[in-house]
Amino acid sequence: MLSFKVTTVGASAGFILTKEAMSRLGVKKGDTVYLTETPDGGYRLTPYDPDFARQMALAEEIMHDDREILRVLAK
């Protein structure tokens, strides 16, 4: 388990990721990370945009359900 202390960053608060944490997350300086709430009331820090994942899942469902229509439109 990794732990971080909240610190002042300009007029805001933040925390510093260690090299080990950045390596585990697969992020580099300048990347965006997302803090999402888990069903058990905890939080998860991830480099993956949960909204984008939902949009892609919906798009894949639509493409699967309407593949014949899309095939005709592609011609």
N, CA, C and O atoms as a Tripos MOL2 file, in Angstrom:
@<TRIPOS>MOLECULE
protein
  300   299    75     0     0
PROTEIN
NO_CHARGES

@<TRIPOS>ATOM
      1 N           0.8460   -1.1750    0.0000 N.3       1 MET1
      2 CA          0.0000    0.0000    0.0000 C.3       1 MET1
      3 C           0.8890    1.2350    0.0000 C.2       1 MET1
      4 O           1.9010    1.2860    0.6980 O.2       1 MET1
      5 N           0.5010    2.2190   -0.7850 N.am      2 LEU2
      6 CA          1.2110    3.4900   -0.8300 C.3       2 LEU2
      7 C           0.3850    4.5270   -0.0850 C.2       2 LEU2
      8 O          -0.8450    4.4820   -0.1110 O.2       2 LEU2
      9 N           1.0560    5.4590    0.5790 N.am      3 SER3
     10 CA          0.3260    6.5320    1.2660 C.3       3 SER3
     11 C           0.9220    7.8780    0.8600 C.2       3 SER3
     12 O           2.1020    7.9780    0.5240 O.2       3 SER3
     13 N           0.0800    8.9090    0.9000 N.am      4 PHE4
     14 CA          0.4820   10.2490    0.4890 C.3       4 PHE4
     15 C          -0.0570   11.2610    1.4840 C.2       4 PHE4
     16 O          -1.1190   11.0540    2.0710 O.2       4 PHE4
     17 N           0.6670   12.3520    1.6770 N.am      5 LYS5
     18 CA          0.2090   13.4350    2.5400 C.3       5 LYS5
     19 C          -0.3120   14.5630    1.6770 C.2       5 LYS5
     20 O           0.2610   14.8790    0.6350 O.2       5 LYS5
     21 N          -1.4060   15.1700    2.1190 N.am      6 VAL6
     22 CA         -1.9630   16.3230    1.4170 C.3       6 VAL6
     23 C          -1.0620   17.5150    1.7110 C.2       6 VAL6
     24 O          -0.6700   17.7430    2.8560 O.2       6 VAL6
     25 N          -0.7380   18.2710    0.6680 N.am      7 THR7
     26 CA          0.1480   19.4210    0.8000 C.3       7 THR7
     27 C          -0.4360   20.6150    0.0600 C.2       7 THR7
     28 O          -1.3720   20.4630   -0.7250 O.2       7 THR7
     29 N           0.1000   21.7810    0.3010 N.am      8 THR8
     30 CA         -0.3400   22.9840   -0.3920 C.3       8 THR8
     31 C           0.3480   23.0640   -1.7510 C.2       8 THR8
     32 O           1.5630   22.8970   -1.8600 O.2       8 THR8
     33 N          -0.4570   23.3230   -2.7890 N.am      9 VAL9
     34 CA          0.0510   23.5000   -4.1490 C.3       9 VAL9
     35 C          -0.5430   24.8090   -4.6350 C.2       9 VAL9
     36 O          -1.6850   24.8460   -5.0930 O.2       9 VAL9
     37 N           0.2390   25.8970   -4.5340 N.am     10 GLY10
     38 CA         -0.2990   27.2160   -4.8760 C.3      10 GLY10
     39 C          -1.4070   27.5720   -3.9010 C.2      10 GLY10
     40 O          -1.2070   27.5310   -2.6870 O.2      10 GLY10
     41 N          -2.5830   27.9240   -4.4300 N.am     11 ALA11
     42 CA         -3.7280   28.2650   -3.5920 C.3      11 ALA11
     43 C          -4.6340   27.0520   -3.3650 C.2      11 ALA11
     44 O          -5.7230   27.1850   -2.8060 O.2      11 ALA11
     45 N          -4.1870   25.8780   -3.7970 N.am     12 SER12
     46 CA         -4.9870   24.6530   -3.6840 C.3      12 SER12
     47 C          -4.2700   23.6430   -2.8000 C.2      12 SER12
     48 O          -3.1980   23.9140   -2.2580 O.2      12 SER12
     49 N          -4.8820   22.4830   -2.6690 N.am     13 ALA13
     50 CA         -4.2570   21.3780   -1.9510 C.3      13 ALA13
     51 C          -4.0700   20.2310   -2.9230 C.2      13 ALA13
     52 O          -4.8340   20.0990   -3.8790 O.2      13 ALA13
     53 N          -3.0820   19.4120   -2.6970 N.am     14 GLY14
     54 CA         -2.8360   18.2850   -3.5750 C.3      14 GLY14
     55 C          -1.9200   17.2920   -2.8900 C.2      14 GLY14
     56 O          -1.5710   17.4550   -1.7210 O.2      14 GLY14
     57 N          -1.5360   16.2750   -3.6170 N.am     15 PHE15
     58 CA         -0.5550   15.3380   -3.1000 C.3      15 PHE15
     59 C           0.4200   15.0020   -4.2030 C.2      15 PHE15
     60 O           0.1010   15.0860   -5.3890 O.2      15 PHE15
     61 N           1.6100   14.6210   -3.7930 N.am     16 ILE16
     62 CA          2.6930   14.3310   -4.7160 C.3      16 ILE16
     63 C           2.7670   12.8180   -4.9160 C.2      16 ILE16
     64 O           2.8100   12.0620   -3.9460 O.2      16 ILE16
     65 N           2.7820   12.3800   -6.1700 N.am     17 LEU17
     66 CA          2.9380   10.9570   -6.4670 C.3      17 LEU17
     67 C           4.4170   10.6170   -6.5090 C.2      17 LEU17
     68 O           5.2030   11.3180   -7.1470 O.2      17 LEU17
     69 N           4.7900    9.5590   -5.8410 N.am     18 THR18
     70 CA          6.1690    9.0920   -5.9020 C.3      18 THR18
     71 C           6.4240    8.4430   -7.2660 C.2      18 THR18
     72 O           5.4900    8.1460   -8.0100 O.2      18 THR18
     73 N           7.6840    8.2330   -7.5720 N.am     19 LYS19
     74 CA          8.0260    7.5550   -8.8310 C.3      19 LYS19
     75 C           7.3930    6.1730   -8.8710 C.2      19 LYS19
     76 O           6.9280    5.7340   -9.9230 O.2      19 LYS19
     77 N           7.3690    5.4820   -7.7310 N.am     20 GLU20
     78 CA          6.7680    4.1480   -7.6710 C.3      20 GLU20
     79 C           5.2730    4.2090   -7.9740 C.2      20 GLU20
     80 O           4.7600    3.3760   -8.7220 O.2      20 GLU20
     81 N           4.5680    5.1910   -7.3980 N.am     21 ALA21
     82 CA          3.1350    5.3260   -7.6440 C.3      21 ALA21
     83 C           2.8710    5.6560   -9.1060 C.2      21 ALA21
     84 O           1.9490    5.1060   -9.7080 O.2      21 ALA21
     85 N           3.6670    6.5450   -9.6820 N.am     22 MET22
     86 CA          3.4940    6.8950  -11.0960 C.3      22 MET22
     87 C           3.7430    5.6910  -11.9840 C.2      22 MET22
     88 O           3.0460    5.4950  -12.9790 O.2      22 MET22
     89 N           4.7210    4.8920  -11.6340 N.am     23 SER23
     90 CA          5.0220    3.6960  -12.4050 C.3      23 SER23
     91 C           3.8640    2.6970  -12.3240 C.2      23 SER23
     92 O           3.4630    2.1260  -13.3380 O.2      23 SER23
     93 N           3.3310    2.4900  -11.1290 N.am     24 ARG24
     94 CA          2.2120    1.5590  -10.9560 C.3      24 ARG24
     95 C           0.9660    2.0220  -11.7040 C.2      24 ARG24
     96 O           0.2340    1.2060  -12.2650 O.2      24 ARG24
     97 N           0.7260    3.3410  -11.7120 N.am     25 LEU25
     98 CA         -0.4350    3.8860  -12.4250 C.3      25 LEU25
     99 C          -0.1920    3.9700  -13.9310 C.2      25 LEU25
    100 O          -1.1390    4.0400  -14.7140 O.2      25 LEU25
    101 N           1.0600    3.9640  -14.3260 N.am     26 GLY26
    102 CA          1.3810    4.0920  -15.7500 C.3      26 GLY26
    103 C           1.1890    5.5100  -16.2510 C.2      26 GLY26
    104 O           0.7740    5.7220  -17.3910 O.2      26 GLY26
    105 N           1.4950    6.4970  -15.3860 N.am     27 VAL27
    106 CA          1.3280    7.8980  -15.7620 C.3      27 VAL27
    107 C           2.6720    8.6060  -15.7270 C.2      27 VAL27
    108 O           3.6390    8.1340  -15.1290 O.2      27 VAL27
    109 N           2.6980    9.7630  -16.3940 N.am     28 LYS28
    110 CA          3.8840   10.6060  -16.3710 C.3      28 LYS28
    111 C           3.4490   12.0310  -16.0680 C.2      28 LYS28
    112 O           2.2540   12.3250  -16.0460 O.2      28 LYS28
    113 N           4.3880   12.8950  -15.8410 N.am     29 LYS29
    114 CA          4.0900   14.2880  -15.5180 C.3      29 LYS29
    115 C           3.2150   14.8950  -16.6160 C.2      29 LYS29
    116 O           3.5100   14.7630  -17.8040 O.2      29 LYS29
    117 N           2.1420   15.5590  -16.2020 N.am     30 GLY30
    118 CA          1.2310   16.1940  -17.1520 C.3      30 GLY30
    119 C           0.0030   15.3540  -17.4700 C.2      30 GLY30
    120 O          -0.9720   15.8770  -18.0110 O.2      30 GLY30
    121 N           0.0260   14.0550  -17.1460 N.am     31 ASP31
    122 CA         -1.1430   13.1990  -17.3780 C.3      31 ASP31
    123 C          -2.2600   13.5460  -16.3920 C.2      31 ASP31
    124 O          -2.0090   14.1410  -15.3440 O.2      31 ASP31
    125 N          -3.4720   13.1760  -16.7310 N.am     32 THR32
    126 CA         -4.6240   13.3660  -15.8570 C.3      32 THR32
    127 C          -4.9500   12.0460  -15.1850 C.2      32 THR32
    128 O          -4.9260   10.9940  -15.8230 O.2      32 THR32
    129 N          -5.2560   12.1030  -13.8950 N.am     33 VAL33
    130 CA         -5.7340   10.9200  -13.1730 C.3      33 VAL33
    131 C          -7.1290   11.2360  -12.6460 C.2      33 VAL33
    132 O          -7.4770   12.4030  -12.4670 O.2      33 VAL33
    133 N          -7.9150   10.2150  -12.4010 N.am     34 TYR34
    134 CA         -9.3070   10.3700  -12.0040 C.3      34 TYR34
    135 C          -9.5340    9.6960  -10.6580 C.2      34 TYR34
    136 O          -9.0660    8.5820  -10.4220 O.2      34 TYR34
    137 N         -10.2490   10.3740   -9.7900 N.am     35 LEU35
    138 CA        -10.6200    9.8360   -8.4910 C.3      35 LEU35
    139 C         -12.0980    9.4870   -8.5730 C.2      35 LEU35
    140 O         -12.9430   10.3720   -8.6990 O.2      35 LEU35
    141 N         -12.4080    8.2000   -8.5000 N.am     36 THR36
    142 CA        -13.7940    7.7640   -8.6210 C.3      36 THR36
    143 C         -14.2270    7.0790   -7.3320 C.2      36 THR36
    144 O         -13.4260    6.4440   -6.6470 O.2      36 THR36
    145 N         -15.5060    7.2200   -7.0190 N.am     37 GLU37
    146 CA        -16.0530    6.5870   -5.8280 C.3      37 GLU37
    147 C         -16.3920    5.1320   -6.1410 C.2      37 GLU37
    148 O         -16.9330    4.8250   -7.2030 O.2      37 GLU37
    149 N         -16.0720    4.2550   -5.2200 N.am     38 THR38
    150 CA        -16.3670    2.8330   -5.3900 C.3      38 THR38
    151 C         -17.6890    2.4990   -4.7060 C.2      38 THR38
    152 O         -18.1330    3.2480   -3.8350 O.2      38 THR38
    153 N         -18.3230    1.4000   -5.0770 N.am     39 PRO39
    154 CA        -19.6130    1.0310   -4.4880 C.3      39 PRO39
    155 C         -19.5810    0.8850   -2.9640 C.2      39 PRO39
    156 O         -20.5990    1.0890   -2.3020 O.2      39 PRO39
    157 N         -18.4220    0.5340   -2.4050 N.am     40 ASP40
    158 CA        -18.3310    0.3550   -0.9530 C.3      40 ASP40
    159 C         -18.0490    1.6510   -0.2010 C.2      40 ASP40
    160 O         -17.8110    1.6270    1.0060 O.2      40 ASP40
    161 N         -18.0750    2.7940   -0.9110 N.am     41 GLY41
    162 CA        -17.8690    4.0970   -0.2770 C.3      41 GLY41
    163 C         -16.4290    4.5650   -0.2710 C.2      41 GLY41
    164 O         -16.1370    5.6610    0.2060 O.2      41 GLY41
    165 N         -15.5300    3.7570   -0.7900 N.am     42 GLY42
    166 CA        -14.1260    4.1490   -0.8870 C.3      42 GLY42
    167 C         -13.8670    4.9240   -2.1680 C.2      42 GLY42
    168 O         -14.8040    5.3230   -2.8600 O.2      42 GLY42
    169 N         -12.6050    5.1360   -2.4800 N.am     43 TYR43
    170 CA        -12.2260    5.8590   -3.6880 C.3      43 TYR43
    171 C         -11.1510    5.0940   -4.4350 C.2      43 TYR43
    172 O         -10.3990    4.3140   -3.8500 O.2      43 TYR43
    173 N         -11.0920    5.3280   -5.7300 N.am     44 ARG44
    174 CA        -10.1230    4.6680   -6.5990 C.3      44 ARG44
    175 C          -9.4350    5.7360   -7.4370 C.2      44 ARG44
    176 O         -10.1000    6.5950   -8.0160 O.2      44 ARG44
    177 N          -8.1220    5.6900   -7.5040 N.am     45 LEU45
    178 CA         -7.3360    6.6030   -8.3280 C.3      45 LEU45
    179 C          -6.9200    5.8430   -9.5730 C.2      45 LEU45
    180 O          -6.2880    4.7910   -9.4790 O.2      45 LEU45
    181 N          -7.2700    6.3700  -10.7460 N.am     46 THR46
    182 CA         -7.0050    5.6610  -11.9940 C.3      46 THR46
    183 C          -6.6450    6.6390  -13.1120 C.2      46 THR46
    184 O          -7.1040    7.7820  -13.1060 O.2      46 THR46
    185 N          -5.8230    6.1960  -14.0740 N.am     47 PRO47
    186 CA         -5.5240    7.0520  -15.2200 C.3      47 PRO47
    187 C          -6.5930    6.9560  -16.3060 C.2      47 PRO47
    188 O          -6.5030    7.6440  -17.3230 O.2      47 PRO47
    189 N          -7.6000    6.1140  -16.1000 N.am     48 TYR48
    190 CA         -8.6240    5.9000  -17.1220 C.3      48 TYR48
    191 C          -9.8650    6.7220  -16.8290 C.2      48 TYR48
    192 O         -10.3780    6.7040  -15.7090 O.2      48 TYR48
    193 N         -10.3510    7.4440  -17.8340 N.am     49 ASP49
    194 CA        -11.5370    8.2910  -17.7040 C.3      49 ASP49
    195 C         -12.7790    7.4010  -17.6630 C.2      49 ASP49
    196 O         -13.1050    6.7620  -18.6640 O.2      49 ASP49
    197 N         -13.4770    7.3470  -16.5280 N.am     50 PRO50
    198 CA        -14.6350    6.4670  -16.4260 C.3      50 PRO50
    199 C         -15.7700    6.8740  -17.3710 C.2      50 PRO50
    200 O         -16.5150    6.0110  -17.8360 O.2      50 PRO50
    201 N         -15.9150    8.1660  -17.6610 N.am     51 ASP51
    202 CA        -16.9490    8.6100  -18.5970 C.3      51 ASP51
    203 C         -16.6530    8.1030  -20.0040 C.2      51 ASP51
    204 O         -17.5630    7.6860  -20.7200 O.2      51 ASP51
    205 N         -15.3820    8.1390  -20.3980 N.am     52 PHE52
    206 CA        -15.0000    7.6470  -21.7190 C.3      52 PHE52
    207 C         -15.2620    6.1450  -21.8180 C.2      52 PHE52
    208 O         -15.7330    5.6590  -22.8460 O.2      52 PHE52
    209 N         -14.9590    5.4180  -20.7540 N.am     53 ALA53
    210 CA        -15.1990    3.9740  -20.7620 C.3      53 ALA53
    211 C         -16.6840    3.6750  -20.9360 C.2      53 ALA53
    212 O         -17.0470    2.7680  -21.6850 O.2      53 ALA53
    213 N         -17.5500    4.4290  -20.2500 N.am     54 ARG54
    214 CA        -18.9950    4.2280  -20.4050 C.3      54 ARG54
    215 C         -19.4410    4.5560  -21.8260 C.2      54 ARG54
    216 O         -20.2600    3.8400  -22.4010 O.2      54 ARG54
    217 N         -18.9060    5.6350  -22.3940 N.am     55 GLN55
    218 CA        -19.2660    6.0210  -23.7580 C.3      55 GLN55
    219 C         -18.8430    4.9510  -24.7520 C.2      55 GLN55
    220 O         -19.5890    4.6400  -25.6810 O.2      55 GLN55
    221 N         -17.6520    4.3840  -24.5680 N.am     56 MET56
    222 CA        -17.1800    3.3440  -25.4780 C.3      56 MET56
    223 C         -18.0180    2.0720  -25.3380 C.2      56 MET56
    224 O         -18.3010    1.4080  -26.3350 O.2      56 MET56
    225 N         -18.4110    1.7330  -24.1270 N.am     57 ALA57
    226 CA        -19.2550    0.5490  -23.9260 C.3      57 ALA57
    227 C         -20.5920    0.7340  -24.6210 C.2      57 ALA57
    228 O         -21.1050   -0.1970  -25.2410 O.2      57 ALA57
    229 N         -21.1610    1.9280  -24.5210 N.am     58 LEU58
    230 CA        -22.4250    2.2250  -25.1920 C.3      58 LEU58
    231 C         -22.2510    2.1720  -26.7070 C.2      58 LEU58
    232 O         -23.0960    1.6160  -27.4080 O.2      58 LEU58
    233 N         -21.1590    2.7460  -27.2180 N.am     59 ALA59
    234 CA        -20.9030    2.7310  -28.6590 C.3      59 ALA59
    235 C         -20.7510    1.2950  -29.1670 C.2      59 ALA59
    236 O         -21.2760    0.9490  -30.2250 O.2      59 ALA59
    237 N         -20.0390    0.4720  -28.4180 N.am     60 GLU60
    238 CA        -19.8680   -0.9280  -28.8320 C.3      60 GLU60
    239 C         -21.2050   -1.6640  -28.8380 C.2      60 GLU60
    240 O         -21.4550   -2.4850  -29.7220 O.2      60 GLU60
    241 N         -22.0560   -1.3820  -27.8730 N.am     61 GLU61
    242 CA        -23.3850   -2.0130  -27.8320 C.3      61 GLU61
    243 C         -24.2170   -1.5910  -29.0400 C.2      61 GLU61
    244 O         -24.8760   -2.4200  -29.6670 O.2      61 GLU61
    245 N         -24.1820   -0.3100  -29.3570 N.am     62 ILE62
    246 CA        -24.9360    0.1950  -30.5150 C.3      62 ILE62
    247 C         -24.4050   -0.4210  -31.7980 C.2      62 ILE62
    248 O         -25.1790   -0.8480  -32.6540 O.2      62 ILE62
    249 N         -23.0760   -0.4680  -31.9340 N.am     63 MET63
    250 CA        -22.4890   -1.0490  -33.1440 C.3      63 MET63
    251 C         -22.8510   -2.5220  -33.2730 C.2      63 MET63
    252 O         -23.0620   -3.0100  -34.3830 O.2      63 MET63
    253 N         -22.9230   -3.2290  -32.1630 N.am     64 HIS64
    254 CA        -23.2910   -4.6410  -32.2110 C.3      64 HIS64
    255 C         -24.7600   -4.7990  -32.5800 C.2      64 HIS64
    256 O         -25.1030   -5.5920  -33.4580 O.2      64 HIS64
    257 N         -25.6290   -4.0430  -31.9080 N.am     65 ASP65
    258 CA        -27.0710   -4.1710  -32.1270 C.3      65 ASP65
    259 C         -27.4990   -3.7100  -33.5160 C.2      65 ASP65
    260 O         -28.4280   -4.2720  -34.0970 O.2      65 ASP65
    261 N         -26.8300   -2.6920  -34.0530 N.am     66 ASP66
    262 CA        -27.2270   -2.1020  -35.3360 C.3      66 ASP66
    263 C         -26.1950   -2.3650  -36.4240 C.2      66 ASP66
    264 O         -26.0370   -1.5480  -37.3310 O.2      66 ASP66
    265 N         -25.4850   -3.4970  -36.3520 N.am     67 ARG67
    266 CA        -24.4040   -3.7470  -37.3080 C.3      67 ARG67
    267 C         -24.8910   -3.8330  -38.7480 C.2      67 ARG67
    268 O         -24.1730   -3.4260  -39.6610 O.2      67 ARG67
    269 N         -26.0840   -4.3500  -38.9700 N.am     68 GLU68
    270 CA        -26.6040   -4.4420  -40.3490 C.3      68 GLU68
    271 C         -26.8750   -3.0520  -40.9070 C.2      68 GLU68
    272 O         -26.5480   -2.7790  -42.0620 O.2      68 GLU68
    273 N         -27.4580   -2.1830  -40.1200 N.am     69 ILE69
    274 CA        -27.7250   -0.8100  -40.5590 C.3      69 ILE69
    275 C         -26.4080   -0.1050  -40.8410 C.2      69 ILE69
    276 O         -26.2710    0.5720  -41.8600 O.2      69 ILE69
    277 N         -25.4550   -0.2560  -39.9620 N.am     70 LEU70
    278 CA        -24.1540    0.3970  -40.1490 C.3      70 LEU70
    279 C         -23.4410   -0.1420  -41.3850 C.2      70 LEU70
    280 O         -22.7690    0.6130  -42.0860 O.2      70 LEU70
    281 N         -23.5780   -1.4310  -41.6580 N.am     71 ARG71
    282 CA        -22.9450   -2.0350  -42.8300 C.3      71 ARG71
    283 C         -23.5400   -1.4120  -44.1060 C.2      71 ARG71
    284 O         -22.8010   -1.1070  -45.0420 O.2      71 ARG71
    285 N         -24.8680   -1.2230  -44.1490 N.am     72 VAL72
    286 CA        -25.5200   -0.6130  -45.3170 C.3      72 VAL72
    287 C         -25.0900    0.8420  -45.4660 C.2      72 VAL72
    288 O         -24.8240    1.3040  -46.5750 O.2      72 VAL72
    289 N         -25.0230    1.5590  -44.3550 N.am     73 LEU73
    290 CA        -24.6270    2.9740  -44.4090 C.3      73 LEU73
    291 C         -23.1660    3.1500  -44.8370 C.2      73 LEU73
    292 O         -22.8110    4.1770  -45.4150 O.2      73 LEU73
    293 N         -22.3350    2.1710  -44.5630 N.am     74 ALA74
    294 CA        -20.9120    2.2700  -44.9090 C.3      74 ALA74
    295 C         -20.6630    2.1130  -46.3980 C.2      74 ALA74
    296 O         -19.5910    2.4710  -46.8860 O.2      74 ALA74
    297 N         -21.6280    1.5900  -47.1200 N.am     75 LYS75
    298 CA        -21.4370    1.3790  -48.5710 C.3      75 LYS75
    299 C         -21.6130    2.6320  -49.3600 C.2      75 LYS75
    300 O         -21.4840    2.6140  -50.5840 O.2      75 LYS75
@<TRIPOS>BOND
     1     1     2 1
     2     2     3 1
     3     3     4 2
     4     3     5 am
     5     5     6 1
     6     6     7 1
     7     7     8 2
     8     7     9 am
     9     9    10 1
    10    10    11 1
    11    11    12 2
    12    11    13 am
    13    13    14 1
    14    14    15 1
    15    15    16 2
    16    15    17 am
    17    17    18 1
    18    18    19 1
    19    19    20 2
    20    19    21 am
    21    21    22 1
    22    22    23 1
    23    23    24 2
    24    23    25 am
    25    25    26 1
    26    26    27 1
    27    27    28 2
    28    27    29 am
    29    29    30 1
    30    30    31 1
    31    31    32 2
    32    31    33 am
    33    33    34 1
    34    34    35 1
    35    35    36 2
    36    35    37 am
    37    37    38 1
    38    38    39 1
    39    39    40 2
    40    39    41 am
    41    41    42 1
    42    42    43 1
    43    43    44 2
    44    43    45 am
    45    45    46 1
    46    46    47 1
    47    47    48 2
    48    47    49 am
    49    49    50 1
    50    50    51 1
    51    51    52 2
    52    51    53 am
    53    53    54 1
    54    54    55 1
    55    55    56 2
    56    55    57 am
    57    57    58 1
    58    58    59 1
    59    59    60 2
    60    59    61 am
    61    61    62 1
    62    62    63 1
    63    63    64 2
    64    63    65 am
    65    65    66 1
    66    66    67 1
    67    67    68 2
    68    67    69 am
    69    69    70 1
    70    70    71 1
    71    71    72 2
    72    71    73 am
    73    73    74 1
    74    74    75 1
    75    75    76 2
    76    75    77 am
    77    77    78 1
    78    78    79 1
    79    79    80 2
    80    79    81 am
    81    81    82 1
    82    82    83 1
    83    83    84 2
    84    83    85 am
    85    85    86 1
    86    86    87 1
    87    87    88 2
    88    87    89 am
    89    89    90 1
    90    90    91 1
    91    91    92 2
    92    91    93 am
    93    93    94 1
    94    94    95 1
    95    95    96 2
    96    95    97 am
    97    97    98 1
    98    98    99 1
    99    99   100 2
   100    99   101 am
   101   101   102 1
   102   102   103 1
   103   103   104 2
   104   103   105 am
   105   105   106 1
   106   106   107 1
   107   107   108 2
   108   107   109 am
   109   109   110 1
   110   110   111 1
   111   111   112 2
   112   111   113 am
   113   113   114 1
   114   114   115 1
   115   115   116 2
   116   115   117 am
   117   117   118 1
   118   118   119 1
   119   119   120 2
   120   119   121 am
   121   121   122 1
   122   122   123 1
   123   123   124 2
   124   123   125 am
   125   125   126 1
   126   126   127 1
   127   127   128 2
   128   127   129 am
   129   129   130 1
   130   130   131 1
   131   131   132 2
   132   131   133 am
   133   133   134 1
   134   134   135 1
   135   135   136 2
   136   135   137 am
   137   137   138 1
   138   138   139 1
   139   139   140 2
   140   139   141 am
   141   141   142 1
   142   142   143 1
   143   143   144 2
   144   143   145 am
   145   145   146 1
   146   146   147 1
   147   147   148 2
   148   147   149 am
   149   149   150 1
   150   150   151 1
   151   151   152 2
   152   151   153 am
   153   153   154 1
   154   154   155 1
   155   155   156 2
   156   155   157 am
   157   157   158 1
   158   158   159 1
   159   159   160 2
   160   159   161 am
   161   161   162 1
   162   162   163 1
   163   163   164 2
   164   163   165 am
   165   165   166 1
   166   166   167 1
   167   167   168 2
   168   167   169 am
   169   169   170 1
   170   170   171 1
   171   171   172 2
   172   171   173 am
   173   173   174 1
   174   174   175 1
   175   175   176 2
   176   175   177 am
   177   177   178 1
   178   178   179 1
   179   179   180 2
   180   179   181 am
   181   181   182 1
   182   182   183 1
   183   183   184 2
   184   183   185 am
   185   185   186 1
   186   186   187 1
   187   187   188 2
   188   187   189 am
   189   189   190 1
   190   190   191 1
   191   191   192 2
   192   191   193 am
   193   193   194 1
   194   194   195 1
   195   195   196 2
   196   195   197 am
   197   197   198 1
   198   198   199 1
   199   199   200 2
   200   199   201 am
   201   201   202 1
   202   202   203 1
   203   203   204 2
   204   203   205 am
   205   205   206 1
   206   206   207 1
   207   207   208 2
   208   207   209 am
   209   209   210 1
   210   210   211 1
   211   211   212 2
   212   211   213 am
   213   213   214 1
   214   214   215 1
   215   215   216 2
   216   215   217 am
   217   217   218 1
   218   218   219 1
   219   219   220 2
   220   219   221 am
   221   221   222 1
   222   222   223 1
   223   223   224 2
   224   223   225 am
   225   225   226 1
   226   226   227 1
   227   227   228 2
   228   227   229 am
   229   229   230 1
   230   230   231 1
   231   231   232 2
   232   231   233 am
   233   233   234 1
   234   234   235 1
   235   235   236 2
   236   235   237 am
   237   237   238 1
   238   238   239 1
   239   239   240 2
   240   239   241 am
   241   241   242 1
   242   242   243 1
   243   243   244 2
   244   243   245 am
   245   245   246 1
   246   246   247 1
   247   247   248 2
   248   247   249 am
   249   249   250 1
   250   250   251 1
   251   251   252 2
   252   251   253 am
   253   253   254 1
   254   254   255 1
   255   255   256 2
   256   255   257 am
   257   257   258 1
   258   258   259 1
   259   259   260 2
   260   259   261 am
   261   261   262 1
   262   262   263 1
   263   263   264 2
   264   263   265 am
   265   265   266 1
   266   266   267 1
   267   267   268 2
   268   267   269 am
   269   269   270 1
   270   270   271 1
   271   271   272 2
   272   271   273 am
   273   273   274 1
   274   274   275 1
   275   275   276 2
   276   275   277 am
   277   277   278 1
   278   278   279 1
   279   279   280 2
   280   279   281 am
   281   281   282 1
   282   282   283 1
   283   283   284 2
   284   283   285 am
   285   285   286 1
   286   286   287 1
   287   287   288 2
   288   287   289 am
   289   289   290 1
   290   290   291 1
   291   291   292 2
   292   291   293 am
   293   293   294 1
   294   294   295 1
   295   295   296 2
   296   295   297 am
   297   297   298 1
   298   298   299 1
   299   299   300 2
@<TRIPOS>SUBSTRUCTURE
     1 MET1         2 RESIDUE 1 A MET
     2 LEU2         6 RESIDUE 1 A LEU
     3 SER3        10 RESIDUE 1 A SER
     4 PHE4        14 RESIDUE 1 A PHE
     5 LYS5        18 RESIDUE 1 A LYS
     6 VAL6        22 RESIDUE 1 A VAL
     7 THR7        26 RESIDUE 1 A THR
     8 THR8        30 RESIDUE 1 A THR
     9 VAL9        34 RESIDUE 1 A VAL
    10 GLY10       38 RESIDUE 1 A GLY
    11 ALA11       42 RESIDUE 1 A ALA
    12 SER12       46 RESIDUE 1 A SER
    13 ALA13       50 RESIDUE 1 A ALA
    14 GLY14       54 RESIDUE 1 A GLY
    15 PHE15       58 RESIDUE 1 A PHE
    16 ILE16       62 RESIDUE 1 A ILE
    17 LEU17       66 RESIDUE 1 A LEU
    18 THR18       70 RESIDUE 1 A THR
    19 LYS19       74 RESIDUE 1 A LYS
    20 GLU20       78 RESIDUE 1 A GLU
    21 ALA21       82 RESIDUE 1 A ALA
    22 MET22       86 RESIDUE 1 A MET
    23 SER23       90 RESIDUE 1 A SER
    24 ARG24       94 RESIDUE 1 A ARG
    25 LEU25       98 RESIDUE 1 A LEU
    26 GLY26      102 RESIDUE 1 A GLY
    27 VAL27      106 RESIDUE 1 A VAL
    28 LYS28      110 RESIDUE 1 A LYS
    29 LYS29      114 RESIDUE 1 A LYS
    30 GLY30      118 RESIDUE 1 A GLY
    31 ASP31      122 RESIDUE 1 A ASP
    32 THR32      126 RESIDUE 1 A THR
    33 VAL33      130 RESIDUE 1 A VAL
    34 TYR34      134 RESIDUE 1 A TYR
    35 LEU35      138 RESIDUE 1 A LEU
    36 THR36      142 RESIDUE 1 A THR
    37 GLU37      146 RESIDUE 1 A GLU
    38 THR38      150 RESIDUE 1 A THR
    39 PRO39      154 RESIDUE 1 A PRO
    40 ASP40      158 RESIDUE 1 A ASP
    41 GLY41      162 RESIDUE 1 A GLY
    42 GLY42      166 RESIDUE 1 A GLY
    43 TYR43      170 RESIDUE 1 A TYR
    44 ARG44      174 RESIDUE 1 A ARG
    45 LEU45      178 RESIDUE 1 A LEU
    46 THR46      182 RESIDUE 1 A THR
    47 PRO47      186 RESIDUE 1 A PRO
    48 TYR48      190 RESIDUE 1 A TYR
    49 ASP49      194 RESIDUE 1 A ASP
    50 PRO50      198 RESIDUE 1 A PRO
    51 ASP51      202 RESIDUE 1 A ASP
    52 PHE52      206 RESIDUE 1 A PHE
    53 ALA53      210 RESIDUE 1 A ALA
    54 ARG54      214 RESIDUE 1 A ARG
    55 GLN55      218 RESIDUE 1 A GLN
    56 MET56      222 RESIDUE 1 A MET
    57 ALA57      226 RESIDUE 1 A ALA
    58 LEU58      230 RESIDUE 1 A LEU
    59 ALA59      234 RESIDUE 1 A ALA
    60 GLU60      238 RESIDUE 1 A GLU
    61 GLU61      242 RESIDUE 1 A GLU
    62 ILE62      246 RESIDUE 1 A ILE
    63 MET63      250 RESIDUE 1 A MET
    64 HIS64      254 RESIDUE 1 A HIS
    65 ASP65      258 RESIDUE 1 A ASP
    66 ASP66      262 RESIDUE 1 A ASP
    67 ARG67      266 RESIDUE 1 A ARG
    68 GLU68      270 RESIDUE 1 A GLU
    69 ILE69      274 RESIDUE 1 A ILE
    70 LEU70      278 RESIDUE 1 A LEU
    71 ARG71      282 RESIDUE 1 A ARG
    72 VAL72      286 RESIDUE 1 A VAL
    73 LEU73      290 RESIDUE 1 A LEU
    74 ALA74      294 RESIDUE 1 A ALA
    75 LYS75      298 RESIDUE 1 A LYS
